[in-house]
Amino acid sequence: MGAMQNLSRRAFIIGSAAVAGGVAFGPCSNAEQAAPVANGNPLAAGLGSNSATFNPWVEISPEKITLIAQHADIGQGVGSVQPILIAEEMDLDPGQFEVRFAGPSPAYFNTGFADEFAPFLAADQSPAAEAARAAVLQNLRKSGLQMTGGSSTIPDTYEKLRIAGAVARETLKVAAADRAGVALADVRTQSGHVILPNGTKIPYVALAADAAKIAPVLDVKPRDPSTWRLVGKPMTRLDIKSKVMGELKFGIDLKMDGMMYASVKLNPNKGQPLKSYDARKAQAMPGVKKILEIKNGVAVVATNSWYAMKAVAAIDCEWAPSTYPAEQADHWKVLESSFKPEFLGKEWRKIGDVETGLKAGTLVEAEYRAPYLAHAPLEPLNGIGIVTDTGMEIWVGHQSPQFVQSVAATAIGIKPEQVTFHNQWTGGSFGHRLEYENVRVLAEIANQMRGTPIKLVFSREEDFIQDIPRQISIARHRGAVDKGKIVAADLQLASTAPLKGLLERSGIPSKDPDAQLASGLWNVYYDIPNFRATTFEAQGLSPCTTWRSVGASTAGFFTESFIDELLHAAGVDPLKGRIEMCAVPHYRKLLETLAEMSDWKGPLGNGKGRGVAFVEAFGTPTAEVVEVTATDRGIRIDKVWIAVDVGKVVDPVNFENQVQGGVVWGLGHAINCELTYAKGGVQQTNYHHHEAMRIYQCPVIEVRGLENDPKVRGVGEPPVPPAAPALANAIFAATGKRIREMPFNKFIDFV
């Protein structure tokens, strides 16, 4: 993968894994992060005359102010909250600036991954833990890893974007004071202007040329939250109006002069080649210009996307068989046989003497299962690419700009620096746009159509078929209870390895245990004297990848369902028992807040039930209560209460939306969704086979954000993992029936 192979593998694998949250800046100051010296300033290269850039996030010309959103906007609000963090410090109002997505550059390395990569529990703020995080941060800085994922958007940028805005503000004040010949202390800023002592207002854009001639002012501090006008206040996201009015252009909306359209049919046996094809029928269809053979299938280039999709569907293909089991039942058999030493991932945590503890009380055993799942974002995979003799230019919504360059370059035999990447607004991802199915294929097609812009759009069916799914997992848990206490818990799961798969496809293969499998398994914050968490990595199954909340989406369900079973066996109230066992003070406060929100008073009776679950994912503790009613037509979800501690709620409206969306995502997939294989390909090829939660099924969702955590945490993924176990536990409370496998609708009906 060319230059990306030089990325420090240690930045990925030191101690823990996955893409995640937390802020630590190590020995480099925050001001240095916001200055051009921090890994270079990519904005300087294309700067126009009389324009200024103070750091990689702010650019001012005589015509406009541009703020850079360094992460991909995959629906979580990057294109609003990140520029607002800068605007708060610059005294800019919405409407006074434009937003542009960052291009590939090590200047935008993700500091937010430091907490997850360090081999310590998120709640551990000891000097040793913080030193490990600082070491990881240095590796991240050296690697220049630019990536969106793991709920790191706010943890990565909360501090450095505020500093970036403060640097710009103070530098503009110096420029204005110098021009006017007044003391710096006598000027101030307001609404995009520097205001002189006599009341004269100088627009920032009028100061661009002056500011370009002076060094950025680095001795700055972000403003105290008590003075905020925008951050932390309820506001409408900057992108909402244009989305509602249909004005915002997503990647799939882009058009170019002379553009041709492409659609593909790839081997449904993931990763395997095409053996032969017959395109005679397709060649005679309307609008068809070219039929191309590519690495894993065929492509049709046509005058519009509908013609391309219809024609490619008419091509008869003979495929090489899959390297994984062709039938779903055999996938489960492989997992069942993976609880063996030769498949050991790692014993992630061990406390006390587990085997002795298991003999010290009443034994409880349970097996849980979670299926493959599709990402299924509303916007299917797409992109525009043009290849010339000098390189490739590509327009695609993606979470890893540097890897897009490397994958595209490798596909057509050029250098990554010859690929110019333009990130786009995307209609959802959930991990889908961390993979490269569309990038590689687009590069191959454009390379065979040199000089012509090619717009690739996957059909919905192809998007499902080629989607690299969430991991499939089985857990086998044992525990013991004695005298109303949980005295032992031995948690084991076998699964495919999502992060290792992604790294391998990114050109950075790892032999280390996949720590994402342990998310939701090892990070249990209950006082259990004998505890062990172990993962096993199944081999030879379908490739898998990151999916919203990754390992915690499965392990969180397993763990919190089992904790509920243990508490029931001990005769202890499920929420009160969790509160009593919780060993972290501000996590206990979260659970107490949840009890207060839901007015928890124990069993409801009369066919009603409440379930609770508590999972920490990506450093963010989240606790949830689900209330259900068992009706003649099935289970009805009546209400959800959810409390999340993110340290600082930066955008209250978006925070609530993200949390509610995570609940609906978690509940809907737990109830309805799975991917199954037959003859090597997935059987579910559209939404009617992989159905999200319906509006009429959605409960009232009450959200509360807490700010007790010492660090700023992310919120895009953590609300997902508690949903499934809280629902399963509620169903048990209402019906007495334990559901230990997703999707739940295979075992019980829902209204």
N, C-alpha and C positions, 0 to 999 in steps of 0.2 A: 504493500500500500504506500510505497514511496516514503514521503516525509513523515507521514503519520506513524510509521514504525519507530520513529525516533522519539515519539511521546514516551515519557517515563512510565513504564508499566507499573512502577511502584505507586504512581499517582492513582492507579486503579485498584491495586490489590493490597496495599499496606493494611494488614490486620483485619479489615472488614471489607465491605464491597459497596456496591450499588450507588446510584446517583441520588444524592440526598442533601439535607439541609444543615444549617448551622453556620455561624459567622465567627471567624477568628482571623486576625490579620498578621499575627506573628511579628517579626522584628521590623517589617516595613510599616511606616505610618500610614494612616488613612489618607493624608494629603498626598503622599507619594503615589498611592493607588490612583488618585484622581489627576495626577500630573502626566504630561507627555512622556516622562522618563519611565513610566510603568509599562514595560514591554513595548515601548514605542507608541506613537499616536497615529493610527491608520488614517485619520481624517486629514492629516497634514499633507499627504501625497496629492490629493485631488483638490486642494484648496484654491479657490479663485482669488483674483486680485482684490485687494482691500477687504479681505475676509479674515476672520480670526477663529482659531480653535484653541481652547485652553486645556483640553484633555480629550480622551476618546469618546466623550458623550455630548459635547457641546460644540456647535459650529454656528457662527454668526457671519452673515454677509450683509452688504448694504440693502439687500432686498428682504431677507427673512432670517428667522432663528430656527435652527434645526436641532432637535434633541434626539439622541440615539437610544433606542430600546435594544439592549444587548442580547436579550433572550428571544426565542421564537414565541410568537403569539399563537397559541394553539387553542385559544378560547378562554384561557385563564386570566386574561386582562393585562398582559405584559405591555401592550401598546398604549395602555392608559396609566397604569400605576407606576411604571418606571419613569416616564417623562414627568409625571406629577411629582415624584420625589425630587427631581432636578428643579422643576418649576417652583416648588415650595421655597427652595433656597435662593433661587434667582429672582424672586418676586415677579414671576410671570403669571398671567392669568390664562385659563383655557381659551384657545382661539388665537393666542399670540405667538404660537410656534407650530412647526410641523414636526411630525414624528417619522423617523426612518429606522429600519432595522439594520443592525450591525452586519457588516460583512465579515468574512473569515479573518480573524486576527488573534494572536496570543494576548493582545491587550485586554481582551474580553474573557480571560480565563475565569473559571467558575470557582470562587472561594467557598461557595456554599456546600461543596462536597466534603469539606474537611472533617466535619463531625461524623458523617456516615462512614468515611474511609478509615477512621481511627478505631482501633479494637477495644472500645470502651462503650458501656451503656450510655445512652443519651443523657440520662439523669446524673451521670458521674461527672462532677465538675472539679474533681481533685486536681492537684498540681500535675500528677502523672498523666491524667487524661488530657489536660489542656496542653501539656508539652507534646504529647503524641499528635494532637490536632495541629499544633503549630508546625510539627515536622511534615505532616501530610500537606499542609498549606504550602510549604516551601516546594514540595514536589509538584503540586498543582501549578504553582507559579512558574517553575522551570518547564513544565510540560506545555503550558499555554493552552490547556484543555478548555475549549469553548463548547459548552453543551447546555441544553435545556432539559431538565428532568429532575426527578426525585424531589419535587416540591421545593426547589432551591431558588426560585425566582426572587423572592423577597429576602431570604437569608443571604443570598449572594450580593444583592444590590442595595439593601436598606441603608447601609452606612456609606458605601463608596459613591452612590449617586447623589446623596445629599452633600457629600464633600465636593463632588464635581460641580454641583450647582453653586456652592459657596465660593469655590475657586473662581468660577466665572463671574459671579456677582462682585467679589472684591476686586478682581482685575478690571472690570468695567468701571468701577468707582475710581480706581487710580487713573484710568484713561480720561475720565471726565474731569477729575480734579486737575490733572496736568493741563488739559486743554483750556480750562477756564481760569487757571492760575489761582485756585482756591485750596484751602486746607482739606486734606482727605477726610478729616474728622467732621467736616461741615457738609458733606454730601450724603445722600441716602438714596435708596432705591424703592420704587413702587410701580407695579403694573407695567413692567417692561421698560422703565425709564430710570435714568439717574437724575435726581432732583438736586439742583444747586441751591446755595443758601438764599438766593434771591427769588426762588420759586421756579426758575427756568427748568423745563423738563427736556432732557436729551434722550431720544429713543436709543435703545441698545444698538439697533441696526446702524444708527448714525455714528456709533463709536467703534464699529468693526475695524476700520483702518487704523485708528489710534491704538486699539487694544492689540492689534497684530504686531505692533512694534515693541511691546513691553513683555517682560517675562511674567508668566502666570504667578499670582500671589498664592503661595502654598501655606502660609501660616494662617489657617482658617479653622473654625470650628462650626459644625452644623448648629442650627438654632435649637433652642430648647423646645420640646414638644408643646409647652404651654403657649407658645407664640404661633403655632401652626394655623394657617388659613385653609389649607387643602388636605394635607395628610392627616389621617385619623378622623376626618369629618365626612359625614354622609354626602356623597356626590354621585352624579351620573357618570358612568365611564365615558371616556372621550370617544370611543368607537361605537357606542350604542346607537346614536341617532343615524349614523351612516349605514349601520347594519340593518336597522329597522326599515329605513327608507330604500334599501337595496342599492345604495350608492357605493359602498365599500367594495373594492375589488379583491376577491380571494384569488388564489393561484389559478383555480379552474376558470376564472372569468377573463384571464388575460388573452389579448389578441395582438398579433403583429402583422404588418404588411407582408404579403407573400407567404403566409403561414400555411402549412399543410397539417393534416390531422392523422394521428396514428392510434391504433388499438392493437392489443396483443392477445394471443392465446399461448399461455405457458404451460409447461408440464405440470399437471396437478399433483404429481408425485414430487414433492418439493425438492428442488435442487438438482433434479435429474434432467438429462438431455432429451432432445427430440430425435427420434430414430428416422422417421420419414413423414412426408405430408403430401396431400393432393389438393392443390389450390385451383383446379380448373373451374370449378363452380364460382369461386370468389372472383377470379379474374374477369368474368363476364358481368359482374354486378355494377350498378351505377356508381360513379364517383371514384372508383378504384384507380389509383395511379401506380402504386408499387406494392409488390408482395415480397417481403424480406425474411430471410432466415436469420434468426438470432440465436444466442447461446442455448437457451432453454425452450425455444419455441418459435413461433412465427409472428410477424407483424404485418398489418395492412396500413398503407399510407393512402389517404383519400382526401376528398375535397371538404368533407366535414366529419365530425366524430361519429354521427349516426351511420353514415355509409361505412366508415372504418369498422365499427363494431359489428354491423350486420355481415360484412364480408368476412371478417376474421372468424366469426361464428360458423361460417359455411365451409371452412377449411377442415378437411379430415386429417387427423394427426395420429401417428403411432408413437407412443411414448415409451421411454425406458422405464422399467419398474422402480418402485420406491426402495430405498435402502432400510426403511423402518417397516414395522408390521403393516400389512395392507388393511387389516381389519381391527376395529376398535377393541374388541374383546382381547386381542393379543397385546394391545398396549397396556391394558390393566394387568395382564398376566406378567408382563415384564416388570411392572412396578411392584407387584406382589412378591416377586422373587429378588427384589433389590435390597432388602433389609439384610445384607450380608457384609462381612468385613471388606471384601474386595470392592464394594461400591461405597465404602465410607467416605462421606464428605469431610465431616469434622464433628468432634464432640465440642460444641461451642461453649458450653457452660456446665460446671459441675459443682454442686454444693453438698457437703455432708456425705453420708453413706447411703446411696440410693437403694441398693439391694436390701440392706438391713431395714431401711425405712419402709420398704414395701411389705415387709413381713410383720411390721409393728402395728398394723391395724387392718381394717376391712379393705380388701383389694377391690379396685374398680378398674375395668379395662374397656377400651372402646377403639373402634377403627372408624376413620373418617376419610371421605374422598372428595376431590374437587377436579372438574374436567378441564380440558382445553377450552379456551374462550377466544373469540375474535375481538378485535379492537372496534371495528365497524363504525368509524367516524362518518358523519353525514357527508362530508366532502371526500369522494374516492381519491385514490392516488392519481396524481397528474404531474405535469411539468412541461415547460417549454425549453428546448435546447437547440442550439445552432453550432455546428462544427465547421471550422475553416482550417486553412493550412497553418494558422498560427495558434490554434487552441479551440477551446469550447466555452460558450457562455450558456449558463443554465439558470432558469427561473423556477424555483420550486420551494414549497414550504417544508422546512426540515429543522430538526432539533440539533443537528451537529454539522455546522457549516464546513469545518475543516475535513470531516470525513466524506462529505459530499464531493469535495474536490478530489480526494484520494480515490474514492470508488469510481467516479466518472473517468478520472485520468487512467486508472488501471484498466478499465473496460476498453479503452481505445488506444492505449499505448502512448500516452503523453505524460508530462510531468504535472503534479497537482497545481503548481503555480501557474500553469497554462489554462486552468479552469477558473473562470470568473463566475462567482455565485451571487445570486440575488434572492434573499429570503422573502417569503410571501406570507400574507395573512392566511391562516389555515382554518378550515371548518372542522376542527377537532383532530385529535391524535390518539391520546390515551396510551402512548408508547408506539403506535403504528409508524410515526414519522421519525423514529430513531433508527428504523431499518431502511434498506436501500433498494427494494425491489424495483421501484419506478426509476430511480437514479441510474442504475446500471443499464436497464433496458432502454431508457431514453438516450443515453450516450451511444449505445450500439446502433440504434435506429438513425440518430442524427449523423453519426459517422458515415453511414451508407447513403445519406442524403445531403452531402456537404453543401454548404452555402444556403440551404433552405431551412427556415425556422420550422421546427417540428413540435406540434403540441400533442403530447401523449395523455390520454385519459383512459384509466382502467374502467371497464364496465363494473357495475356493482358486483356481479357474479365473480369476475376475475379478482376483484379486490378481496372478496371473501376467500376464494380458493387459494390465492397466493399469500394471504395474510399469515405471518409467522405468529402463532398463537401464544396465549398465556400458558405457563407450565401446567402440566397435569400432575396431581399429587395424591399420595395416600399417607395417612398418619396412623400410627399405632401407639396409643398412649396407655400408660399404666399409672395408677396412683393409689394411695392409701389414706384412709381417714381414721382418726381415733379420738374419742372424747370431744367431738365437735370441732376438730381441727384437721386440716390437710397436713399430713406428716411426710408425704413423699409424692413426687411427680416425676415420671420418666417419660419424656416427650421425644418421640422419634417420627421422622417423616422421610419418605422416599419421593423423589421428584426429578423431573428434567431440570436442567440448570439454565435459567433465563439469561443471567448476566454473562456467564461464560459463552453462551451462544452468540450474544450480541458482540462481545469482544472479538470472538473468532471471525465473525463476518465483517468486523471493522478492521481486520488485519492485525489484531493484537491478541493472539491466543494466550490463554492463561491456564496453567495447570493447578492453580490454587483452588481450594474449596470455594464454591459459590456462596457468598455470605448472604445473598438475597434470600436464599432458601431458609435462612435462620431468622429473618425478619418476622417478628410476631411469635417466634418460638423461643429464642434465647432471652429476649428482652422482656421478661416477665418480672413485674415489680411487686410481687406478693411475697410475704415472709413465709416461705416453705423451707423447712430445715434440711430436707433432702431433695435435691433437684438436679435434673440432668436434661440437656437439650442436644439432640444429635440429628444430623442430616445424612442421608444417603443419596447419591447421584445416579439415577438410572441411566443406562446407556442404550443407544440404538433406537431411540424413539424419535418422534417428530421434532424437528427443530422448534425451539420456543424462544421467547424474548420478553422484554419488559412490557408490562400491562399495568394500568393505573393502580398503584400501590404495590405492584410486583409481588414479592414473596409474602408480604403481609396479607395479601388478598386471600391466600389459601391458609397459611399458617395461623393467621389471626382467627379464622373460623375454627380451625381445629383446636387451638389452645383455649379460646374462651368458651367454646362448647364444652370442653372437657373440664375446665375449672367449674363450670356450672354443674356438671354431673357430680363432681367431687363434693361441692358444697351441698348439693341435694342429699348425697349419701351421708354427709355429716350432720344433716338436719339443721343447716344454717341458711338464713335468708340470703339470697344471691347478691343483693346490693350491699346490705349491711356486712356480709362476710367479706366482700371485696374491700370495703372501706377499712375494716379491722385489720385485714392482711396487708394493706398497701404500705410499702416501706418508704415511700418518697413523700415528704410533706405536701408539696404543691400538687402532686398527683392525687393524694388523698383529698385535698381541697377540691379538686376537680370532681371527684366522685361524690363528695358531700354536696357540691353545687348541683350535680345531676339529681341527687335525691330530693333536694329542695325544689328544683324546677318541676320535677314530675310528681311531687307530693307522694313519694313512695311510702306505702303503708303495708306492704306485704301482699299476699294473694288477694285477687279480686273476686274469684268465683263466678258462677253463672255463665260459664263459657267464655269468660274473658281471661286474658293472661298478659303478663308483662315479662319481658326479658331484658337483660342488661349485658353489655359487653364493654370491655376497656382494652384498647390496643394503643401502643405507642409505635408510630411508623414515621421514619425520617425525622426523628427527634420530637415529633408533635404528639402529645398525649391526647387521646380522644375517647370520650365515654358516651354511651348511647343507651337509651331505654326505648324499646318498641312495645306498643300496646296493640293487641289483636283481639278479635272476637271470632269464635268458631260459629259460623252460620250454617244454614241448610245448604247454601251454595258454595261453601268453602270458607277459607280463612280470609277475613277482612282486616287490613292494617288500618287502625284507627288514628294513631298519633305516634309521633317520634319526638323525643327530647334528646338533644345532643349538645354536649359541652366540649369545647376545644380550647386548649391553652397554647397560644402562639407567641406569648411574650409581649407582643405589640400588635394591635389590630390597626393596620396601615390604611385600609380602605374598607370601612364597615359594611357598605352595601355589597361590594364584591365579595367580601368575606362571607356574608350570609348566603349569597348565591352559590359560592364555591362549596360551602358546607352542605347546603340543601341538595345541590347537584351530586355531591359525593354520596349522600344517603340514598338518593334515587338510583344512582348507578349501582351501588352495592346491593340494594334490595332487589332491583330488577334482574340483575345477573344471577343472584342467588336463587330467585324464584324460577326463572325461565330459560336460562341460556346454557348451551354447551356446543362444542364442536366435536363431531365424531367422524372417524375415518372408515371408508369402505373402498376397496380396490385401490388403496393408496391415496385417495383424495378425500377432502372434507365433504360431508353430505349437506351441510348448511350453506347455502349460497346467496341468501338475501335475508332481509329483516323478518320476513314472515316465518323463517326457520330459526331465527336468533332474536327473539322479540324482547325489546326493552320493556320497562314498566309502562303501563298505560296511564293516561291522565286520571281516569276514574279509579285506578288502584292507588294513586299517590295519596299518602296521608298528610295531615297537617304536620309540619316540621318546625319545632321551636328550637331556635339556635341561641347559644350564648358563647361569647368569646371571652376567655380569661386572659389576664396579662401578668401571671405570676412567674412564668418561666424566665430564668435569667438571660435567655437568648431569644432573638427574634426567629420564629419558626415559620415553616411553610404550611399551606392549607389545601393545596390542590388534590392531594391523594389521601392524607390521613383520615378523612371522614368515611372512606370506603370500607376498610377492614372490619370495623365493629358492626356494620349493618347486618351481615349474614348471621353471625352468632347471636346477636341480640334478637333477630327475628326467630331463629331456631329455638332459642331459649323461651321466647314468648309463646311459641306454638306448643312447646312442652307444658308451660304453665297453664295454657288454656285447654289442652286436650290430653295431656299425659303421654304424648307420643314424641319420642326423640327422633329427630331427623339428622342424620350424620353424613349426608351426601348431597352435594349440589348437582343439578338444579333441584329445588325442593318440590317442584310440581310433578316430579316422577313419583312422589310418595304421598302427596296431599293436595287437595284442590284449593284454588284461590278464587275469590270473588272476581 
